[in-house]
Amino acid sequence: MKRVLAILMLTSTVFVMTACGGVSSTGTADSAAVTEGSAETPENVDASTKSVDADAKEIASSETEKTADGATAQADDKKDDDKALTSSTDSKDTAAKDSDAANVEDKTVASDSKTDGAADKTATGTEDKKDATSEDAKDAAEDEKEVDLSEVNMFDETQTMYVKSAVNVRKGPTTEYGIVGSAKAGDEIKVLGQYGKAGWYYIEYKKDKAFVSNKFLLKTKEEYDAYQVQLAAKTQQAQETAAQAAAQQAAAQQQAQQAAAQQQAQQAAAQQQAQQAAAQQQTQQPAAQPAPAPAIAGTLFIGDSRCVQMKALVGQSSWICENSKGYEWLVSTALERADRIIGKGTRVVICLGVNDTENVEKYATTINQKAAEWAAKGAKTYYVSVNPVSENPYRTEDEVVYFNSRMPGLLSGVTWIDTHTSLVNNGYQLVDGLHYNDATNINIYNMILSQLK
């Protein structure tokens, strides 16, 4: 506007000078015309004036159009114009120069093509609102400048790609840029180009442009479907592996629990066995050594080492006994000696079998025959059971039990004395697995005498 005023003033000055016969703005040509004595007629003056007016109007029109179309000209051009027109500037120009915000001043000049006063009023009334708008526009411009779009290799045609898994959509081609949205697996994305040779994709997003990582897009639907199948297979395999690991862990825990329970059971069984052994030992061991029962006249003991032990303790009755003897010794030696002393009223007690339990039938046959002979003499015959044993290199308890179970049914005319059951029920104590301590031997002797009739 100020430039227009200056031009109009300059045009007026030219017009006045021309009318008065002075030097015109046309320069040397106009001056030469006057010198040649060509007097200016009113028609010449009118023509000259019209020519100047036309030039002034053309200049004014051109400047007006430039002012309207280029109201946002650079600040440096404006300052140059202001200097050239210093003489025609007024207080309104000074107020415009003193404006606090340069951006507001430029926009005020742009919107103020009619009058400076109206622009000042508009700037004053909307200052805060335009400041906020200017800051938002400035931030948006700065964000846009952060991405060098010249690095984007635009495709000849927009390509449709598919999101293989959820991904963020960003303002720029790295994770340092802000997030503007997201896409989920299976979404179709319109891809415009690619940043760099193998970088992020430049895409259409909600009527705008954005970037998404190329690692999350597949170029065809077939690739997406194949990826989903592969992903499902991997997921299933991972689930099966996890289930297998969980099953193995559960089995290991169960096995550990079973092992712990078995160990506890074994410990409990061992403890119980120890308690039973202690109780059995206490049961087997008599509280005190008993005294031998009074001897019965005419009693004859025939036996092995067990009889030898009883003989040493009681010292009464008659004894035909030797250590480690069995059936062969019985028929070759013991019976011949017994026949010489057996008579009326003799009680013959046989204590053999622990050294050769396998001869149970031989013992029964021989003793039955001799019992009949001795009965004719007035004697009675008794057979004592083989008593309990424990671990020893000669005999087992099972063999003893077998002998005792067979013998009673084989005997005839012979009385069976079961000391084995009494010892098991009432207690006994072995010293070597086969022989007993003194108290047990005396108890056996007393039990035998109690059965003699």
MOWOLIN-V815044 format. One line per field, one symbol per residue. ss: DSSP state (2 for helix, 1 for strand, 0 for the rest). Layout:
ss=???
//
This chain:
ss=022222222222222222200000000222222220000002222222222222222222222222222000002222222222022200222222200002222222220000022222222220222222222222222222220022211111111111100011110000000011111000011111111000001111100111110222110022222222222222222222222222222222222222222222222222222222222222220000000000000011111022222222220001111000002222222222222220000011111000002222222222222222222200011111000000000000222222222222220000111022222222000100000102222222222222200
//
